[in-house]
């Protein structure tokens, strides 16, 4: 039998036709699922958003894009909104072969509207692109390769739109890693690579370091200004009365606002700890203990500076300057940045900020527990402190009639109680603004007028003896 006939199942009939058996006849459809899954031809491909997006939906709106070095097109302005490859409209003449007559004409670039896929952005970008640039892009290997090519001629033919797309691509982590690899292959040193193509982690660290540096500089400038030039302090922008106040009044208003905020926070803290019975008593205690709290804050700051200065050596400080590319920062600022970095690493190792705080404050907690135990328990310790603070408040309230106090302490306690009374009234009427206004009113009342000053000077000069009055 012929080999092709051996594949036939069944038997041959008498008239020469092949008859297949019912069991061997293949079925045209199946009711059960096949062994291998059938791919749905309408299923969307993976790998990103395959929809068509305009460039304005791809480029971040709030991003700072460096200025295009070659500027916008002034003659062919539509090239600013696409990839034209320096092509523009050309003008010339049609010359007749017979009469050599010239007729003006123009040649326009072949502009197409195409949706091109970006591997780094994982999106299809709808662009106006010329056929010449499209051929160049096919030769380069795609939109990303065309935009990222490091060539002066390529940068010049990108145009403003291509420049913005190139910057957007260069913010992606995979593109940054590629650029760093290419730079390392060219033999560029690591410091230059980190400065030119920083990773996202480096950018976060550098931003945190710059924020700490700016805060330190602002603090230093404010402290220096308050120390040497208090009358030239800047007026707060949020204060609506700053335009009608003099410089001394503006400074007094700013100090009053800060004073009120600190006192309210301290009063709430006292009330939460059970050291006072009401927030009014907390405000009085806050103003009475204002100097003690300021001294404690200054002491903590000095201890922190000494601790950071002993913890980090000069080599580590120099390493921080090199790492964050901040060569001009002071030693104390570099040590503070180093401390913040080490603290962040410790928090990551422990697992949470609360656990790190407990481990750091273990010695303080042990010392406080010893004091509480010596006082006879937490309730007894709290009762003793509450009684001590109540005595301080009573002493401040009776300071005006207490002759046993020295003049300086009596003046301070009277001023503290006066501020506390104004803060209590302001809390029910308008809060911080009311307290600032009452402070300014009291300042204006205590300041004598110009006529009173002149009359007082005249009277005092007339009461002096003739020897002390040369013009008498």
C-alpha positions as CSV (number, residue, x, y, z in Angstrom):
1,X,0.0,0.0,0.0
2,X,1.2,3.5,-0.8
3,X,2.6,5.2,2.3
4,X,0.1,8.0,2.1
5,X,-2.7,5.5,2.2
6,X,-1.4,3.9,5.4
7,X,-2.4,7.1,7.3
8,X,-6.0,6.5,6.5
9,X,-8.1,4.8,9.1
10,X,-11.0,2.5,8.1
11,X,-11.2,0.3,5.0
12,X,-11.7,0.8,1.3
13,X,-15.1,0.2,-0.2
14,X,-15.8,-1.7,-3.4
15,X,-16.1,1.5,-5.4
16,X,-12.7,2.7,-4.3
17,X,-13.9,5.4,-1.7
18,X,-12.3,5.6,1.7
19,X,-14.8,5.0,4.6
20,X,-13.7,6.3,8.0
21,X,-14.8,4.7,11.2
22,X,-17.0,6.7,13.6
23,X,-14.4,6.6,16.3
24,X,-11.5,8.0,14.2
25,X,-13.5,10.9,12.8
26,X,-12.0,14.1,14.2
27,X,-14.4,16.5,15.9
28,X,-14.8,20.0,14.7
29,X,-15.4,21.5,18.2
30,X,-14.8,20.5,21.8
31,X,-16.9,20.9,24.9
32,X,-14.0,20.5,27.4
33,X,-11.1,22.9,27.9
34,X,-8.0,22.0,25.8
35,X,-4.8,20.9,27.3
36,X,-2.9,24.1,26.3
37,X,-4.6,27.6,27.0
38,X,-5.6,29.5,23.9
39,X,-4.3,33.1,24.0
40,X,-7.0,35.7,23.6
41,X,-6.1,37.9,20.6
42,X,-8.1,40.8,22.1
43,X,-6.2,40.7,25.4
44,X,-4.2,43.9,26.2
45,X,-0.5,43.5,26.1
46,X,1.6,44.0,29.2
47,X,4.4,46.4,29.7
48,X,2.8,49.7,30.4
49,X,0.0,52.0,29.4
50,X,-0.6,51.5,25.7
51,X,-3.0,54.4,25.4
52,X,-2.0,57.5,23.4
53,X,-0.9,60.5,25.6
54,X,0.0,64.0,24.6
55,X,3.3,65.3,25.8
56,X,1.6,67.7,28.2
57,X,0.2,64.7,30.0
58,X,3.6,63.0,30.3
59,X,5.8,65.9,31.3
60,X,5.2,66.9,35.0
61,X,3.5,70.2,35.2
62,X,5.2,71.4,38.4
63,X,8.7,70.2,37.4
64,X,11.6,72.5,37.0
65,X,13.0,71.8,33.6
66,X,16.4,73.5,32.8
67,X,16.2,76.1,30.0
68,X,16.8,74.7,26.5
69,X,20.3,75.9,25.5
70,X,19.4,76.8,21.9
71,X,16.1,78.6,22.6
72,X,12.7,78.4,20.9
73,X,12.3,78.5,17.1
74,X,11.4,82.1,16.1
75,X,10.6,81.5,12.4
76,X,9.0,78.1,12.3
77,X,7.1,78.1,15.7
78,X,5.2,74.9,15.2
79,X,8.6,73.0,15.5
80,X,8.6,74.0,19.2
81,X,5.7,71.5,19.8
82,X,7.1,68.4,18.1
83,X,10.2,66.6,16.9
84,X,11.1,68.3,13.6
85,X,14.9,67.7,13.6
86,X,15.7,71.3,12.6
87,X,13.5,71.1,9.5
88,X,11.5,74.1,8.6
89,X,9.7,75.6,5.7
90,X,11.9,76.4,2.7
91,X,11.3,78.9,0.0
92,X,12.5,78.9,-3.6
93,X,11.5,79.2,-7.3
94,X,10.1,77.0,-10.0
95,X,12.1,77.6,-13.2
96,X,10.4,76.9,-16.5
97,X,12.6,74.9,-18.9
98,X,11.5,76.8,-22.0
99,X,11.3,80.4,-20.9
100,X,13.3,80.1,-17.7
101,X,10.5,82.0,-15.9
102,X,10.8,81.9,-12.1
103,X,7.7,81.3,-9.9
104,X,7.9,81.5,-6.1
105,X,7.2,78.3,-4.2
106,X,7.9,76.7,-0.8
107,X,8.7,73.3,0.5
108,X,7.2,72.1,3.8
109,X,8.5,69.3,5.9
110,X,6.6,66.0,5.9
111,X,5.1,66.2,9.3
112,X,3.3,63.1,10.7
113,X,1.3,62.5,13.8
114,X,2.6,59.3,15.4
115,X,2.1,57.5,18.7
116,X,5.6,56.4,19.8
117,X,6.2,54.0,22.8
118,X,8.6,55.0,25.5
119,X,10.1,52.0,27.4
120,X,11.3,54.1,30.4
121,X,8.0,55.9,30.8
122,X,5.9,52.9,29.8
123,X,3.5,55.0,27.8
124,X,2.7,55.8,24.2
125,X,3.3,59.5,23.4
126,X,1.5,61.1,20.6
127,X,3.9,63.5,18.8
128,X,4.1,65.5,15.7
129,X,7.3,64.2,14.0
130,X,8.8,64.5,10.6
131,X,9.5,61.5,8.4
132,X,13.3,62.3,8.5
133,X,13.3,62.1,12.4
134,X,11.2,59.0,12.2
135,X,13.8,57.3,10.0
136,X,16.6,58.4,12.4
137,X,14.6,57.1,15.3
138,X,14.2,53.7,13.6
139,X,17.9,53.6,13.0
140,X,18.7,54.5,16.6
141,X,16.4,51.9,18.1
142,X,13.3,53.8,19.4
143,X,12.2,57.0,21.0
144,X,14.2,56.6,24.2
145,X,17.5,56.0,22.3
146,X,16.8,59.0,20.1
147,X,16.2,61.3,23.0
148,X,19.0,60.1,25.2
149,X,21.8,60.2,22.7
150,X,24.6,62.3,24.1
151,X,25.6,64.3,21.1
152,X,25.7,68.1,20.5
153,X,24.0,67.8,17.1
154,X,21.2,65.6,18.6
155,X,20.6,68.1,21.4
156,X,20.3,70.9,18.8
157,X,17.8,69.0,16.7
158,X,15.6,68.0,19.7
159,X,14.0,71.3,20.1
160,X,12.1,72.5,23.2
161,X,9.7,69.6,23.2
162,X,12.4,66.9,22.8
163,X,14.5,68.6,25.5
164,X,11.6,68.4,27.9
165,X,11.0,64.8,27.1
166,X,14.7,64.0,27.5
167,X,14.7,65.6,31.0
168,X,11.6,63.6,31.9
169,X,13.3,60.4,30.8
170,X,16.4,61.2,32.8
171,X,14.5,61.3,36.0
172,X,13.6,57.6,35.9
173,X,15.7,55.3,38.1
174,X,16.5,52.9,35.3
175,X,17.8,55.7,33.1
176,X,19.9,57.1,35.9
177,X,21.4,53.6,36.5
178,X,22.2,53.3,32.8
179,X,23.8,56.8,32.7
180,X,25.9,56.0,35.8
181,X,27.1,52.7,34.2
182,X,28.0,54.4,31.0
183,X,30.0,57.1,32.9
184,X,31.8,54.5,34.9
185,X,32.7,52.6,31.7
186,X,34.2,55.8,30.4
187,X,36.5,56.0,33.4
188,X,34.9,59.0,35.2
189,X,35.6,59.1,38.9
190,X,32.8,58.2,41.3
191,X,32.5,61.6,42.9
192,X,31.8,63.2,39.6
193,X,29.3,60.5,38.8
194,X,27.5,61.0,42.1
195,X,27.4,64.7,41.5
196,X,26.2,64.6,37.9
197,X,23.8,61.6,38.0
198,X,22.7,61.1,41.7
199,X,20.4,58.2,42.5
200,X,17.0,58.8,44.0
201,X,18.3,57.8,47.4
202,X,21.2,60.2,47.1
203,X,18.8,63.0,46.1
204,X,16.6,62.3,49.2
205,X,19.7,62.4,51.5
206,X,21.0,65.5,49.8
207,X,17.6,67.2,50.1
208,X,17.5,66.4,53.8
209,X,21.0,67.7,54.3
210,X,20.2,70.9,52.5
211,X,17.0,71.3,54.6
212,X,19.0,70.9,57.8
213,X,21.6,73.4,56.5
214,X,19.0,76.0,55.6
215,X,17.3,75.6,59.0
216,X,20.7,76.0,60.7
217,X,21.5,79.1,58.7
218,X,18.1,80.6,59.3
219,X,18.5,79.9,63.0
220,X,22.0,81.4,63.1
221,X,20.9,84.5,61.1
222,X,17.9,85.0,63.4
223,X,20.0,84.6,66.6
224,X,22.6,87.1,65.3
225,X,20.0,89.6,64.2
226,X,18.2,89.4,67.6
227,X,21.5,89.8,69.4
228,X,23.1,92.7,67.5
229,X,20.4,94.4,65.6
230,X,17.1,93.9,67.4
231,X,15.5,97.0,66.0
232,X,16.0,95.8,62.4
233,X,14.2,92.4,62.7
234,X,12.0,91.6,59.8
235,X,8.2,92.0,60.3
236,X,6.2,88.8,60.2
237,X,4.4,88.5,56.9
238,X,1.3,86.9,58.4
239,X,0.7,89.7,60.8
240,X,-2.1,92.0,59.4
241,X,-1.1,94.9,61.7
242,X,2.5,94.8,60.6
243,X,1.9,97.6,58.0
244,X,0.7,100.0,60.7
245,X,3.2,99.2,63.4
246,X,6.6,100.7,64.1
247,X,9.7,98.4,64.3
248,X,9.8,98.2,68.1
249,X,6.0,97.4,68.1
250,X,6.5,94.8,65.4
251,X,9.2,93.1,67.4
252,X,7.1,93.2,70.6
253,X,4.1,91.7,68.7
254,X,6.3,88.9,67.4
255,X,7.7,88.2,70.8
256,X,4.2,88.3,72.3
257,X,2.9,85.7,69.7
258,X,5.8,83.3,70.5
259,X,5.4,83.8,74.2
260,X,1.7,83.0,74.0
261,X,2.2,79.9,72.0
262,X,4.9,78.5,74.4
263,X,2.7,79.3,77.4
264,X,-0.4,77.6,76.0
265,X,1.6,74.5,75.2
266,X,3.3,74.4,78.6
267,X,-0.1,74.9,80.3
268,X,-1.6,72.0,78.4
269,X,1.3,69.9,79.3
270,X,1.0,70.7,83.0
271,X,-2.7,69.9,82.9
272,X,-2.2,66.6,81.1
273,X,0.4,65.5,83.7
274,X,-2.0,66.4,86.6
275,X,0.3,69.1,88.0
276,X,-2.4,71.8,88.0
277,X,-6.2,71.7,88.3
278,X,-7.1,74.0,85.4
279,X,-5.7,75.5,82.3
280,X,-5.8,79.0,84.0
281,X,-3.4,77.7,86.7
282,X,-1.3,76.1,84.0
283,X,-1.0,79.5,82.2
284,X,0.1,81.2,85.4
285,X,2.6,78.5,86.2
286,X,3.9,78.7,82.6
287,X,4.7,82.4,82.8
288,X,6.2,82.0,86.3
289,X,8.5,79.2,85.2
290,X,9.4,80.8,81.8
291,X,13.0,81.5,82.8
292,X,13.4,78.0,84.1
293,X,12.2,76.4,80.9
294,X,14.4,78.7,78.8
295,X,17.4,77.7,80.9
296,X,16.6,74.0,80.6
297,X,16.3,74.4,76.8
298,X,19.6,76.2,76.6
299,X,21.2,73.5,78.7
300,X,19.8,70.7,76.5
301,X,21.2,72.4,73.4
302,X,24.6,72.8,74.9
303,X,24.7,69.2,76.0
304,X,23.6,68.1,72.5
305,X,26.4,70.2,70.9
306,X,29.0,68.6,73.3
307,X,27.7,65.1,72.6
308,X,27.8,65.6,68.8
309,X,31.2,67.1,69.0
310,X,32.6,64.1,70.9
311,X,30.7,61.5,68.8
312,X,32.0,62.5,65.3
313,X,35.6,63.1,64.4
314,X,37.1,65.5,61.9
315,X,37.5,62.7,59.3
316,X,33.8,61.9,59.6
317,X,32.9,65.6,59.2
318,X,35.0,65.8,56.1
319,X,33.4,62.7,54.7
320,X,29.9,64.3,55.2
321,X,31.1,67.3,53.2
322,X,32.3,65.1,50.4
323,X,29.3,62.8,50.4
324,X,26.7,65.5,50.2
325,X,28.8,67.9,48.1
326,X,28.6,70.7,50.7
327,X,32.2,71.9,51.1
328,X,31.4,75.3,52.7
329,X,29.3,74.2,55.7
330,X,30.5,74.6,59.2
331,X,31.7,71.8,61.4
332,X,28.7,72.0,63.7
333,X,26.3,71.8,60.8
334,X,28.2,68.8,59.3
335,X,28.1,67.1,62.7
336,X,24.4,67.7,63.0
337,X,23.9,66.1,59.5
338,X,26.0,63.1,60.6
339,X,24.0,62.7,63.8
340,X,20.7,62.8,61.8
341,X,22.1,60.1,59.4
342,X,23.2,57.9,62.3
343,X,19.9,58.3,64.1
344,X,18.0,57.3,60.9
345,X,20.1,54.2,60.7
346,X,19.5,53.3,64.3
347,X,15.7,53.7,63.8
348,X,15.8,51.4,60.8
349,X,17.8,48.8,62.8
350,X,15.5,48.9,65.8
351,X,12.3,48.9,63.6
352,X,10.4,52.0,64.8
353,X,10.9,55.4,66.3
354,X,9.1,54.5,69.5
355,X,11.5,51.6,70.2
356,X,14.5,53.8,69.4
357,X,13.3,56.5,71.7
358,X,12.8,54.0,74.6
359,X,16.3,52.6,74.1
360,X,17.8,56.1,74.1
361,X,15.8,57.4,77.1
362,X,16.5,54.2,79.2
363,X,18.9,56.1,81.5
364,X,16.6,59.0,81.9
365,X,13.7,56.7,82.7
366,X,15.8,54.8,85.3
367,X,16.9,58.1,87.0
368,X,13.3,59.3,87.1
369,X,12.1,56.0,88.5
370,X,14.7,56.3,91.3
371,X,13.4,59.8,92.1
372,X,9.8,58.6,92.1
373,X,10.7,55.7,94.3
374,X,12.6,57.9,96.7
375,X,9.5,60.2,97.0
376,X,7.3,57.2,98.0
377,X,5.6,56.4,94.7
378,X,4.2,58.1,91.6
379,X,1.2,59.5,93.4
380,X,3.3,61.0,96.2
381,X,5.9,62.4,93.8
382,X,3.1,64.0,91.7
383,X,1.4,65.4,94.9
384,X,4.7,67.0,96.0
385,X,5.3,68.6,92.6
386,X,1.7,69.8,92.5
387,X,2.0,71.4,96.0
388,X,5.3,73.0,95.0
389,X,3.8,74.5,91.9
390,X,0.8,75.7,93.8
391,X,3.1,77.5,96.2
392,X,4.9,79.2,93.3
393,X,1.6,80.4,91.9
394,X,0.5,81.7,95.3
395,X,3.9,83.5,95.8
396,X,3.5,85.2,92.4
397,X,0.0,86.3,93.1
398,X,1.0,87.9,96.4
399,X,4.3,89.3,95.2
400,X,2.9,92.9,95.0
401,X,2.3,93.0,98.8
402,X,5.2,90.8,99.9
403,X,8.0,92.9,101.3
404,X,10.3,89.9,101.9
405,X,11.1,89.5,98.2
406,X,13.8,91.5,96.5
407,X,12.9,94.1,93.9
408,X,14.0,92.1,90.9
409,X,12.1,88.9,91.8
410,X,9.0,90.9,92.8
411,X,9.1,92.7,89.4
412,X,9.4,89.5,87.5
413,X,6.6,87.8,89.4
414,X,4.3,90.8,89.0
415,X,5.0,90.9,85.2
416,X,4.4,87.1,85.0
417,X,1.0,87.3,86.7
418,X,0.0,90.3,84.5
419,X,0.9,88.3,81.4
420,X,-1.0,85.3,82.6
421,X,-4.1,87.3,83.3
422,X,-4.0,88.8,79.8
423,X,-3.4,85.4,78.3
424,X,-6.4,84.0,80.2
425,X,-8.6,86.8,79.0
426,X,-7.3,86.4,75.4
427,X,-7.9,82.7,75.4
428,X,-11.7,83.2,75.8
429,X,-11.9,86.2,73.4
430,X,-9.5,85.8,70.5
431,X,-6.5,83.7,71.3
432,X,-3.1,84.8,70.1
433,X,-4.3,87.9,68.2
434,X,-6.1,89.2,71.3
435,X,-3.0,88.6,73.5
436,X,-0.8,90.4,71.0
437,X,-3.2,93.4,70.9
438,X,-3.4,93.6,74.6
439,X,0.4,93.5,74.8
440,X,0.7,96.4,72.3
441,X,-1.9,98.4,74.2
442,X,0.0,98.0,77.4
443,X,3.2,99.0,75.6
444,X,1.6,102.2,74.3
445,X,0.2,103.1,77.7
446,X,3.6,102.6,79.4
447,X,5.3,104.8,76.7
448,X,5.1,108.5,77.5
449,X,4.2,111.0,74.8
450,X,6.6,113.5,73.3
451,X,5.0,116.5,75.0
452,X,5.1,114.8,78.4
453,X,8.8,114.0,77.8
454,X,9.6,117.6,76.9
455,X,7.7,119.1,79.8
456,X,9.3,116.6,82.2
457,X,12.7,117.5,80.9
458,X,12.0,121.2,81.3
459,X,10.8,120.7,84.9
460,X,13.8,118.6,85.8
461,X,16.2,121.1,84.3
462,X,14.6,124.0,86.3
463,X,14.9,122.1,89.5
464,X,18.7,121.8,89.2
465,X,21.0,124.2,90.8
466,X,22.5,127.1,89.0
467,X,26.0,125.5,88.9
468,X,24.5,122.6,87.0
469,X,22.7,124.9,84.6
470,X,25.4,126.6,82.4
471,X,22.8,128.8,80.7
472,X,21.0,129.9,83.8
